[in-house]
Amino acid sequence: MANTQTYGFPIYAADWIAEDTVRSKIDKENSEDCIEPSASRSCIALAGGGGEGRSGIPNVIVICRVDLETNSLLEQPVGRVVVSGLPYRMAVHPREGGLICALPESCNYLLIRRRFDWENIMRPREGEELEEVINELEDVGQQLALEFNQEGSLLATGGEDGTLRIFEWPSMITILNESKAHGEVKNLTFSESGKFLVSLGGPLCRVWDVNASTAVASLSKEKDEMFASCRFSVDNSGDEVLYIAAKTERGGSIITWDTTSWKRKQSKLLKNYSITAFNVSPDGKFLAFGTLEGDVLIISSTKMKTHQFVKKAHLGLVTALTFSPDSRWNKLVGGVFVVRVASSGFVLFLDGKWDHSLIGKEYSL
């Protein structure tokens, strides 16, 4: 393995894969390649491609093996499948073997949802249809957000037309179908307990009681705030908390909300940072931000102090950030492991083992 690999397509979506869902398949590949199984290896799913143009770049989903000890990617993906359209959005199921992508249909330019199985992606059989259309999400228009709850029993989707949908998974029984939830739905997050879903779009965040299928609160911006992204997490006491990343004229802002009263608890101005990507570590200890300038900033969630900073991590804006879901990694290195994906096709691994410096390794994809 090396610290730079080229896969030849622009990336639009990326996520970590729950290790146990692909472990048997990784070990099977290892045995065939005479590679000893290793607990330090994990996988990420990457989706992207050339779109509908004649660039010659295929639309693909790949699964890449990551070595957590060396911060390196395997030269060849362990799985790759060419899909019928550009996978613009993606949601990896947290427990089962598969993912959902939002694909543009070339014949009518409508987005449809597809589901994919790890076995099919990693060991495709000739002539087998790998894409399964989800009928309940066909011809519903462009979807800007896809999100599973932590248990993987619910799927939420948000459309460019402002429609919010919640389904039971995998039965696809409709729990909520709200056609005017927002002007357009840009971001979704389920609470840790699964009781609430927060949808973001336009000037508002709306809080939905999943069991009651109704909105219970609206979280409004103040002054010049423009909400950009939202994420549920837990604080040091184990209580649920909601973070909203916002843009202001002075820079970025992170707002913390009480999930009982739905009132603001505090806000922190990130002066001169224009936030384009945001995420929270699985243990709730760190908040990660990507900026318009290509910087990556990681702060502690308790004191809101800078933990790590990488200036010009990418030449363009940062489009996505995701922490490794494997808590064992955090224990081993005592820090964080972040994947940053930019639209031009770069992945940056940030290793937080050092207290005062950060090793950044960039992968050209």
Disulfide bonds with the S-S distance in Angstrom:
none
